[in-house]
Amino acid sequence: MKLVPTISVSFVAVLLSAVFMPLLAAKTTSGTAGTAPAVGGKQDGQHDFDFELGSWIHLKRRLHPLTGSNTWVEFDGTSVTRKVWDGRAQLEEFETDGAGGHIEGLTTRLYNPKTHQWSLYWANSKNGTMEPPQVGEFKDGVGEFYAMDTLDGKAIVVRFVWSKTDSNMPHFEQSFSNDGGKTWEVNWITDQTRTGAAANTSAEQPQAHSTIAAGVDREISNAENQIVEVAEAMPEDKFNFSPESLNISGGDYKGVRTFAQEVKHVAASNFAIWSPLTGDKFPKDFMGGNGPENFKAKAEIIQFLKDSFALGHKAAATLTIENMLQPAEGSKSSRLRLAEFAVSHAYDHYGQMVEYLRMNGIVPPASRQKSD
């Protein structure tokens, strides 16, 4: 649940074992090392996050972390958390308009009864990417969780701390460390005020089933709108453009996809990723990654793209609390992971399509002034 929207994720297994796990073994608070509780003998912690159920929240964010700046902004948001599997997992929907624009987030918390630790997975509506997990545990009502990340291209450690969990105003802080966990700088503070009884926020209730589907569907719509706009912005006589034709000195563009192939690749991949969720048969002529070769005209290529996102909306509608973490048919990935992965994959190619527009002197729709 990385809450500063300007950070990009770089999660490396080697760094995880070299930096992250030692932090769990020797927790730090304000730069002072402490001792982590032994896992063995710890009581069942599957209800550690029950304090999160049903909340309005007030937030405070440091604008420029790890720069020496002490400029903060305060704003309000909403957070609704529901239980899954009798508290062994939780789903939180987060929304705010005060942290660099409108942000909607979805957090999945999973409890491991063997290690007594929680893993927190987060995705937001801006990029649709499921972030690497924060991992940690609670002791005496205080929870600490860690993950590796990058800030301005430099490796950092991110720490989450929940405290006052037995009060009417649970407190959350996010901190960054650029020295391997020796010192920490707080950059995000949340004070929560519960607005409803925890018993009324169980995700097993039928009305919560559509919430997951609706949240993923919104992410698919956001991606669809931007990518279709970019595809439509390229003139038809430029659909076969590729940077290879520019003969850029030092460039290595030989054999890269044309703009048309980029669009068709997104569409074909959407069909491949989402069809296991819907049960639709994946057409043989979509194999190879670039879709049907006979699609040449701009109109039919864009329709192919729109049809693929229509399948995405159909896939989102299949998600429920009960099945979202189950593997899709013929896949080792969970249904939620597949639904989200198609969105993040599409955004990756959206960036390449934007570059193709720029190379042809075309301003991408999202970058245009309103008067354009």
N, C-alpha and C positions, 0 to 999 in steps of 0.2 A: 504494500500500500504506500508506495513512495509518493509523498504528497507535494513535493516541489516540482511543478510541471516542466521545468527546463532541463531536467536531468535525463540522460539516456542510459539504458541498462547495459552493463557489460559484466556478465556473471560467468566466471571461469572456475572450473572444478579445482584446479590447483590452488587458486586463491582461497577457495572455500575451505579446503583442508588446512592450508597453511596459516590463515588469519582468522577465519570465522569460527572454527571449532575451538581454538584456544580462548577466544573471547567468551564462549559459553562456559568453558571450564574455569575461567578467572574473570568474572564480570567486573566492570569498572563503572564508577559513578563519579562524574565530574573529574575524571582523570585518576581516581584513586582505585587501586586494584582491590578486589574482594575475593571471596571464596564462594563458588557455586555449590548448591546443595547436591548431595549424592542422589542419583536417580533411584537407586535401590531403596525400597522401603517408603517411598513417597506415596501419599494418599492419592486416590483417583482424582485427576484434575479435569475431567471432561466437562465440568460446570464452571471452570475458571472464568469463562467469558460471559457468564449469564448476566453480569452487570451491564453488558452492552445492549441488552434487548430493549428496543423501543426508545429512541433518543432524539431530541433536538440538540444541536451542538453550536457552540460559539468557538471561533477559531482565531488564532493569532499567528502570523507568519513573518519570519525574517526575510526581507526582500533579496538580500545578496549574501547568502551563506558563505562562510570561510573567506571573507574578503576584509574583515575588520569592521564591516558595517553593522550599525545597531539600529537600523531603520526597520520598523515593524508595521504591518497593516493588520487590522482586525475586521472580521466579517462573520456572518452567520451562515449556517448550512443546515442540512437535514441528514440524518442517518437512521435507517431502519434495519434492524438486525433480527433475524429469525433463526430458530433452532432447527437442526436436522439430526436425525438419528439419536434422539434423546440427549442432545447436547454434545455429542461426539463430533459434530460439525456445525458450522453456522454460515449463514449468508447475510452479508451486509450490503445495502444499497446506499451510496453516498452521493450527495449533490450539493453544489455551492456555486455562487456567481461571483465570488470575491477573491479567487486565487488565480488571476491571470485569465479571466474569462469563465464561461460556463463549463463546469466539469461534472460529469457523472461517472461514478466508479462502482465497481462490483468487487467485493472481497469474499473469498471463500476461506474459512478457517477449518483446519482438519486436525483432530486430536489423535495422537499415537499413544494408546494405553500401555505399550511396552516401554517407551522411553519417557512417558509423561510430558512430552513436548508437543507444542503446536506448530503447524506450518501455515503461514498466511500467504495466500495467493491473491494478487490484485490486478485488475484491468480497468482502464478508463476509456471513455467514449471518444477521446481525441485521437488515439492511435489504435485502439482495439487490441493491444498486445497484453497477453497474460504475463505479468512480471514474475521473475524468479522469486521463490518464497523467502520470507523472513522466518527464522526458526528460533524458538526459545521456549521458556516456561515461566510459571508463576511460583513465587515463594512468599508466604506471609502477605498475600494480597497484592504483591507487586510483580508485574510481568515484564521481562526483558527479552528482546528479540533482535537478531542481527542478520545482516546480509551485506554482500559486497556490491559496489556500484561504481559509477564514474561521475565526476562533476567537472565540466569544462575539460574533458579529456584526461583527467587525472583520477587514479584509483582512490576511492574512499570507502570507509565502512559506515553503514547506516544502522542506527540503533533506535528501536521503539521501546518506550517505557510507559506502562500503565500503572497508576497509583490511585489511592483513595477509592479503591474499587468497592469498599464497603460503605461508601457515603452516597448522598443524593447527587453528588457532582463528581463522577469519576474524571480523572485527569490523565491526559495523554501528552507525551512529548516525543518529538522526533529530533535526533541529533546526528551530526556528521562528525567524522574524524578523518583527518588526512595524515595521521601519523601512526596508523595501525592500531588505534584504540587507546593510545596513551592519554590523549585529551579529547574532549568532546565540546562541540558548540551546538546549543539548542537552536533550532530554526523553525519549529512548528509546535504550537501548543493548542490543545483542544480541551475545553471544559464542557462536559455533557450534562444536560438536564433531562431526565426521563419524563416522557409525556404520557405514557400508558403503562399498564401492568405488564410485566414480563410474560405472564401466562397468555396474553392475547397476541403474542408475536411468534408463535410456533409456526415453523415453515411447513409442518405437516398439514396445516389447515388448507382446504381446497383453494381459497382465494389467493394463496401465495404462489400457486403453480403458474399462473399467468404472468406473475411479476418477473420471474426469471426469463421467460420467453420474451416478454416485452422489453426487458433490458438489453438482451442480445439483439433483438430486432432493431432497436434504436441504433446500435453500433453498426449493424449491417446497412441501415438506411443512410447513416452519415458517410460511410465509405462509398456506397452506391452513388450518392449525389455528387460527390467530388470527382469520382473516377469517370462517371458518364459525362460530366461537364467537360473534363479535360479531353475525352475522346471526341466529343462534339466540336471542341474548339479547333481541332486540327483540320485544315482544309483537305478535301478528298484527294487533291492532286499531290498531297504530302503524306498520304497514308503509307506509302512505300518508302518513306525516308528512313535512313539509318545514318548514324554518325560516321560510318565507314566512308560515305560519299564525300565527306568534307576533307579527307586526307589531312587530318590534323597532325602536325609534327609531334612525334613522341606519343601519339595516341595509339591505343591498341584496340581498335573497334572492328577488326576483321571478323566477319561472321556473326556479329551481334544481331539481335532481332530488329526488324523494322518496326515502325510505330504500329502498323496494323497487327503485326505478330505479338507485340506487347499487349495490345487490347485483347486479342484472341487468347493469349496465354492466361491472362487474368480470368477470362470467362471459362476456359477449359479447366483451369485449376479449381475454380469455384464449383463446377459440376463434379469434379473428382473428389473434392473434400466434403461437400455437403450431401452428395447422393447417399452415402452410408447412413446418414441420419434420417433421410426421408424414405429410403427403400427404393428410390428410383434407379433404374438401370443406367449405368454409365455407357454412353454410346461408343462403339468401337472407333468411329472416325474422330473422336476427341482425343485419342491416344497420341502420344508424341509431344504433348505439352502446348501445342499451338492451335488446337481445334481443327475443324474441317478446312482442307486446302481450297475447296471450291468457294469459300466465302471471300470475295474480293472487294465488293462495293462497300463504301462507308456505311450505308444504311443497314445492310445485312449484318455487318460486323458489330455495329452498335446494338442492333436488336439481339444478337447473340449474347452480348454483354449484359443487356437488361434481363434477358431470360435466365442468365446464370444467377443474377441477384434475386430474381423471383424465386428460384429454388432455395436461396439462402433464407428468405423470409419463411418459406415452407419448413425449412430445417429448424429455424428458431422456434417455430410454433410447436415442435415436438418435444422441446425441453421441459422437464418437470423436476421438482425437487428430488423425486425418487430416482430418476434415470440419468441426471446430468453428469454424475461422476462414474457411471457405468461405461465400459468400452462399447463403442459403436460396432455394429456387425462387420466382421472382417478387419478390424483395426484394434491395436493395443491402446490407442488414445481414447480418453473419455469423450463423451458426446459434447460436453461443454468445451473441452480443449479444441475439438475439431471445428465447432461453431466459431470460436474466437480466432483460431489459426487462419481460417480463410480470410478473415478481415485483415489481420496483420500482414499476410502475404499480399493481399491486394494493395495495401498502402505502400508496401515496398516497391511495387511496380508503378504505382501512382507517381512516386518520386522520379522514376526514370522517364515516365511519360511527360512530366513537367519539364525535364531537361530537354527532351526532344522538341517541345514547343519553344523553349527559349532559344535553342539553336536555330530555329527558323524565324526568330524575331517576334514570336507570339507571346504575349503576356498571359500566363495561366489565369483562368477565371477567378480563382481564390485570391489572386494578388492584384486584381484590378480595382481601381477606385470605383465607387458607386456610380459616378457619372459615366463610366465606361459601359 
